[in-house]
Amino acid sequence: MIVGVALVLRLLIGWNVLHLSASGNLSLSIAILVGFWIGSVILCFGIPTLKTYLFALGLLFLLVPMPEHVVSWVTEFLQQKSAVASTLLFRAVGVPVTRDDIMLSIPGLDIEVATECSSIRSSTILIVVTMILGQLFLRTWWRKTLLVLAAMVLAVAKNAVRIVTIAELGSRVDPGYLDGDLHHQGGIIFFALAVLGVVALLWLLRKNESTLRESTPAAVHDGSA
């Protein structure tokens, strides 16, 4: 069934019946290819095999590139939330700040949370890595979900920490920080901090999971009929 639907959709794309944009065409084509692979697994090995390797097969959808309008929406969302988070962080450290959409103003400096500040690539990598870690080390679905949700929050938080750190260094220490290596190439540092946050939460969730499992009394079998 899935294989047949994939083949039909591929023919429709080839004939340009759907009139998609170039990015939409590419995204749907790759999604159809992944669907064809998964359908082939079901056809050749059956549903039990699909259930066994569901997570791994689901990761194949990460091969599907996001259409341009989706990338634009996600980027804008990250810009907005990063601006809000930065405002809160500035206020938390006692720095007067005003915000106008994605423009922030602190004493002596105006900051635009630009497209590059959204960190869409590192945020995506962070969430994917978190999904894999959760699948490998956690058993319960709600703990895995909690871990991924925390990664989404950290994806925004790391942007805010980066913006506030560079702004404070640039306005209080040396203006060179505003256009220096930390600004252009320091993203890996803040990404690493976010990963450490994910690992710390993973450790707590795994420890809690193990404690609950050990405290659950094993079923007692007395051998009676």
N, C-alpha and C positions, 0 to 999 in steps of 0.2 A: 504494500500500500504506500509506504513512505517513499520507496524507490520510484514507484510510478508517478507519484505527485511531483517528486524532484525532477524527473525527466520531462514532464509536461511543462513545469514552470521554466525549465531551462530552454525549452523550445519557444515559449512565449517571450522570454528575454531575447533570444536570438532573433526573433522576428520583430522585436521592439514594439510589441503589442501594448506593453504597460507604460511606455513613454516616460521612462525614468531618467533622472539626471545621470551623468557619468559616475558620480560617487555612489548614488543609489543603486545603479546597475551593478557596480562592482560588489557592493555589500550584499545584495541579494544573490548574486552569482556564487559568492563564497559560502553564503548561508545554505544555498541549495546543495552545494558540493558536500558540505558537512552533513546535511540531512541525508544525502545519498549514501555517505559512508556509514552513518548510524543505521539507516534502513538496511544496508547490506549486511551489517552485523546481525541484525534481527533475522534477516532472511536466511543467513548461513548458519547461525548458531542458536537462535531462539531468544525468547524473552529472558530466561534465567541468566544468560550471559550478559544481556543488556543491564539487568539489575546489578550484577556483580561489578561491572565496570562502568556504571552510570556516571560517576563523578569524572573519571578520566575521559569518557566520551563527551561529557558535557563541556569539558575544558576546550574541546576542539572548536567550540563556538567563539573562543577568544581569537581565533584566526580571522573572524569576520571584521573587516574594518568598519568603523562607524561612518555613516553618511555625513556629509559636510554640515548639514543643518543640525544634526545631533551633536557633533563636535562643537559647533558654535554655542548650542544651548548649554552643554556641560561646562564649557569654558566660562561662559557668562555667569553660570550658577556659582562656580568656584571663585570667580572674581568677587561677586557680591558677598558670598559668605566669608571669604578671606578678609574683605574690607570690614565687615561687621566684627569678626573675631579680632582683627587688629585693633579696632576701636576699643573693644572691651579690654584687651591686653594693655594698651596704652594707659587706660584709666586705672587698671589694676596696679600698674607700677608708678602711678602718680603723675603721668604726663598729660597736660591739657590737650584735648584733641576734639576736632569737629569733623563730621563726615558729611559729604554730599555725594551720594551714590557711591562711586568707586574712588572718589577723591578724598584724601585725608589731609588735615592741616594740623601740624603741631608747631610750637614756637620755633620760628626760623626755618621751617621746611614744609613744603607742600608735596604730598606723595600721591601718585596715581597707581592704583593696583591694576597694572596693565595685563594684557593677555598672557604675557610670559610669566607673570606672577601667579597665574592660576595653577601652574605645575600639573597640568592634566596628565602628562606622561608618568611622572613619578607617583602621582596619586593613583593612577590605574595600576601601576606595578605594585604599589603597596597593598592595594585591595586584593589583587591576584595572589600575591605571596601569602597574605593572611588567609585566604580561602584554602590554599594548599596546606598551610600549617594547621589550620583547624581540622581539615579532613584527616591529616596524618596523626594528630595527637589528641583529638577530642572525640568522644563517642556520642554525646547527646546533641540533638539538632539545635536546641535552644542555646547551648553554649557556643556552638559554631556560629550561629546567627549573631549572638552578642559580640563575639570577637570581630566579625566582619563589620558590624555597625560601629564598633569602637574604632576600627581602622578608617572608616569614612570620616569620623570626627577628627581623628588624628591627621588625616589628609588635609583638612582645613586648618587645624591647629598649627601644623608645621609651617604652613604658608604665613600664618600670623606671626609666629615666632621669628621667622626669617625677616619679614617686613619690619617688625619692631626692632630687632637686633641691628639691622643695617641702618635704619633711620636713626637710632640712638647713637650708634658709633659715628655715623656721618655728621650728626648735628652737635655732638658733644666732644668727640675725640679728634676726628680727622675727616674733612669732607671727601677725601679720596676714597673712603669706604663706599660712598654712594655710587661709584662707578668702577670699583675695584674688583679683584678676583672673587671676594666673598659674595659680591652681588651677582656676577656672571657665572661663576663656576662653583659656588659654595652650596649649591642645592643638595649635593650628596651628603653634606654634614647634617642638614636638617632632615633629610630622608632617613639617615641612619638613626637619628633620635626617635623618629616615628616608629621605625622598625623595633628599636629597643622597647618602646612603649607597648607595641603589640606582643613582643616576646614576654614582657613582664606580666601582662594580662593573661597570656596563654599559660604561663607557669602557674598563676593563681587559679585559673579555671581548671587546669589539669590536676592540681593538688587537691582542690575541692572535690573534683570528680572521683579521684582515687580514695579520698577520705570517706566519702559517702559509700563507695563500693565496698570498702573494707568494713564499714560499720553495719552494713546490711547483713543480717544473720543468714547463713546458708541454710537451705532446706534440709531438714533432718529426715533421713530415711531409716526406719526401723526394721525394714524387711518384711513387715507384716503384709498379708494379702489385702 
